[in-house]
Amino acid sequence: QVQLVESGGGLVQAGGSLRLSCAASGRTFSSYGMGWFRQAPGKEREFVATISWSGGSTSYADSVKGRFTISRDNAKNIVYLQMNSLKPEDTATYYCNAERVVHRVSWGQGTQVTVSS
């Protein structure tokens, strides 16, 4: 069974940092672009960042550009999201999944990030 498990979230003050991890089991995602997404209460899930299968290409939502960094370790089947200079508006549940919809699997539980002002 394919499973995505996100971790690393928590409560942090504005300006702080967190590093999220997404571990995949049951299937390798090393051939696929991967992404991080987030969903705030009352809002739809939105794109945060994506990374190509090799890690050589990344893209970011304008709201996080310059503050967040996505990376991956294909040998461990893990995708990371380093989040710096966090803002209260970054508060959300963060999820990972394949970049392209056709490659996606069921969404995991996500990891909660709460940024206090």
C-alpha positions as CSV (number, residue, x, y, z in Angstrom):
1,Q,0.0,0.0,0.0
2,V,1.4,3.4,-1.0
3,Q,1.6,5.8,1.9
4,L,2.9,9.4,2.3
5,V,3.8,10.4,5.8
6,E,4.4,14.1,6.5
7,S,6.2,15.2,9.7
8,G,8.1,18.1,11.2
9,G,5.3,20.5,11.8
10,G,4.7,22.4,15.0
11,L,4.1,25.7,16.7
12,V,6.7,28.4,16.0
13,Q,6.9,32.2,16.4
14,A,6.9,34.5,13.4
15,G,10.4,34.7,12.0
16,G,11.2,31.1,13.0
17,S,12.0,28.0,11.0
18,L,10.8,24.5,10.5
19,R,11.9,21.6,8.3
20,L,9.2,19.3,7.0
21,S,9.8,15.8,5.8
22,C,7.7,13.6,3.6
23,A,8.5,9.9,3.6
24,A,7.0,7.6,0.9
25,S,6.5,3.9,1.4
26,G,5.1,1.2,-0.8
27,R,6.3,2.9,-3.9
28,T,9.2,4.9,-5.1
29,F,8.6,8.4,-6.2
30,S,12.2,8.9,-7.5
31,S,11.0,9.1,-11.1
32,Y,8.4,11.8,-10.4
33,G,8.3,15.4,-9.7
34,M,7.1,16.0,-6.1
35,G,5.4,18.8,-4.4
36,W,4.4,20.4,-1.2
37,F,0.9,21.8,-0.8
38,R,-0.9,23.4,2.1
39,Q,-4.5,24.0,3.3
40,A,-5.5,26.6,5.8
41,P,-8.8,26.4,7.6
42,G,-11.7,27.4,5.3
43,K,-9.5,27.5,2.3
44,E,-8.7,25.2,-0.6
45,R,-5.5,23.2,-0.8
46,E,-2.8,25.3,-2.6
47,F,0.5,24.7,-4.2
48,V,3.6,25.6,-2.2
49,A,6.6,24.2,-4.0
50,T,7.6,21.5,-6.5
51,I,10.8,19.7,-7.4
52,S,11.8,17.7,-10.4
53,W,12.6,14.0,-10.2
54,S,16.4,14.8,-10.2
55,G,16.1,17.7,-7.9
56,G,17.6,20.0,-10.5
57,S,14.5,22.1,-11.0
58,T,12.3,23.7,-8.4
59,S,9.4,26.1,-8.4
60,Y,7.6,28.1,-5.6
61,A,4.5,29.9,-5.0
62,D,5.1,33.7,-4.9
63,S,4.0,33.8,-1.3
64,V,6.9,31.6,-0.2
65,K,9.6,32.4,-2.7
66,G,12.9,33.3,-1.0
67,R,11.8,31.8,2.3
68,F,11.1,28.1,1.6
69,T,13.4,25.6,0.0
70,I,12.3,22.2,-1.3
71,S,14.8,19.3,-1.7
72,R,14.7,15.6,-2.0
73,D,16.7,12.4,-1.2
74,N,15.8,9.8,-3.8
75,A,17.8,7.1,-2.0
76,K,15.7,7.5,1.1
77,N,12.4,8.3,-0.8
78,I,12.1,11.5,1.2
79,V,11.1,15.1,0.2
80,Y,11.9,18.0,2.5
81,L,10.6,21.5,2.9
82,Q,12.8,24.0,4.7
83,M,10.7,26.9,5.9
84,N,12.5,30.1,7.1
85,S,11.2,33.5,8.1
86,L,7.8,32.0,8.8
87,K,4.7,34.3,8.9
88,P,1.3,33.8,10.5
89,E,-0.2,33.4,7.1
90,D,1.9,30.3,6.6
91,T,-0.3,28.6,9.2
92,A,-1.8,25.5,7.5
93,T,-1.7,21.8,7.3
94,Y,1.1,20.8,4.9
95,Y,0.9,17.9,2.5
96,C,3.2,16.3,0.0
97,N,2.3,14.4,-3.2
98,A,3.4,13.9,-6.8
99,E,3.6,17.1,-8.8
100,R,1.4,15.8,-11.6
101,V,-2.1,14.8,-10.8
102,V,-1.8,11.6,-12.9
103,H,1.0,10.4,-10.6
104,R,-0.7,11.2,-7.3
105,V,-1.7,8.8,-4.6
106,S,-4.1,9.3,-1.7
107,W,-3.2,12.3,0.4
108,G,-1.6,11.6,3.8
109,Q,-2.6,13.1,7.1
110,G,-0.4,16.1,6.6
111,T,1.6,18.0,9.3
112,Q,0.2,21.0,11.0
113,V,2.2,24.2,11.0
114,T,1.1,27.1,13.3
115,V,2.9,30.4,13.3
116,S,2.1,32.8,16.1
117,S,2.5,36.5,15.7
